Amino acid sequence: MIHSDEKSLPEKLSDGIVKYILKEQLQPGDRLPNESVLAEQLGAGRSSVREAIKLLASRNIVTVRQGSGTYVSARPGVVEDPLGFTFIQDKRKLAEDLLEIRFLLEPAIAAWAAAYATEEEIGRIRKLCDETEQLLKAGKDHTEKDVEFHTAISMSSKNLVVPRLTPVIHSAVPLFIDLTKSALRRETIDTHREITEAIAAHDAVRAQDAMYLHLVYNRRLIRTADTLHSGDSL
Amino acid sequence: MIHSDEKSLPEKLSDGIVKYILKEQLQPGDRLPNESVLAEQLGAGRSSVREAIKLLASRNIVTVRQGSGTYVSARPGVVEDPLGFTFIQDKRKLAEDLLEIRFLLEPAIAAWAAAYATEEEIGRIRKLCDETEQLLKAGKDHTEKDVEFHTAISMSSKNLVVPRLTPVIHSAVPLFIDLTKSALRRETIDTHREITEAIAAHDAVRAQDAMYLHLVYNRRLIRTADTLHSGDSL
């Protein structure tokens, strides 16, 4: 445990609940037993179990729905800002450094997607490509759809780690660039389309190269973005 | 906020404390004001502030030392298992997939380290290389020192993201391989040494190649490790 010198009772109980989720092979969306059942199973008081559940909710392992119950989260254990970028002061350098990481990862991921994507996954990638294009053409904020597009590509890579990593390394650009004002509209539309069609054609080299192109345009944008606002918080 | 349908008061207060840490530019190890001061600043009751601090501790943003106070954590916001690997059932595929990610990232990181490492950083990398070697020779568990060695290389890459990512992608191998019984002792010692000397000589290509070699040995180990125990929990 890295976050505390010694474990409190609720922390120990939250570890117990994680073990329970794993043992029972509960899946995202599955409901946990109620407080009193958990309290009995763990041999603890209900108020301590309630504390433990709050800790698990803050780590996005469970989601508490008022009046309904406690459920395993959609992507359990993947927290908001898992690498603590909030606490990096120099957001510009952070955005540049995240893009360097994207250069290392994403061309290979695009190639894997071209190799392994199913027809259903290709349909989803194409739909997100269309939706992002529409937002871009309308001059609206496409950040969220953009991350969904790249995450869909990651999912079809069949690597278990990649879809969990993609949203993290994509948190960079909106940190200090107002993308709705971006001069990069045409290049983003074209390279997204090319990545999509290369994956659909199962052409790994073309997918990889289209992704390199996409990242080069992004790097140019970041390097020339001095005139845009430089946000200093997430 | 991805982890809850609606924010509770302690959640809102914990966001307030994060803003305070950022505004006051508190650094790792810095002490936060006590509960009553925070309660006054945030216009909330002490018990709600106490709840908020517990949430921040569970996200490793602060560390509570009994009888001493609340401090900004050493690596604030970087939680244990930030990508939720605990909840991936197939630990063998997870280890293989993490190694694929290491292939994409670490040769480039080694090259950056060769380009940018200071004399002090080279000294630290060499010390960790020596310590890992001693543990390997003694047949002891070297996992922790090994991660420290690779993290030290990451630190000297000067990329802000890399040192936060390295411990995460290194959590793989010990998941299902008992490294103390590893047949890879000689190869690990030799490739670690070669990486270290290449960085010390500021030879980026040699550092990159030594890292590739290191990863190839690791991949061979993972692929032939069927006979070792296959742990099913973190």
Interface residues (C-beta under 8 A of the other chain):
Chain A: M1 I2 H3 S4 D5 E6 P10 E11 S14 V18 K19 I21 L22 Q25 E51 K54 L55 A57 S58 R59 N60 I61 T63 V64 R65 Q66 S73 R75 P76 G77 V78 V79 E80 D81 P82 L83 G84 F85 T86 F87 I88 Q89 D90 K93 L94 D97 L98 E100 I101 L104 L105 A108 N159 L160 V161 V162 R164 L165 V168 I169 S233
Chain B: M1 I2 H3 S4 D5 E6 P10 E11 S14 V18 K19 I21 L22 Q25 E51 K54 L55 A57 S58 R59 N60 I61 T63 V64 R65 Q66 S73 R75 P76 G77 V78 V79 E80 D81 P82 L83 G84 F85 T86 F87 I88 Q89 D90 K93 L94 D97 L98 E100 I101 L104 L105 A108 N159 L160 V161 V162 R164 L165 V168 I169 S233
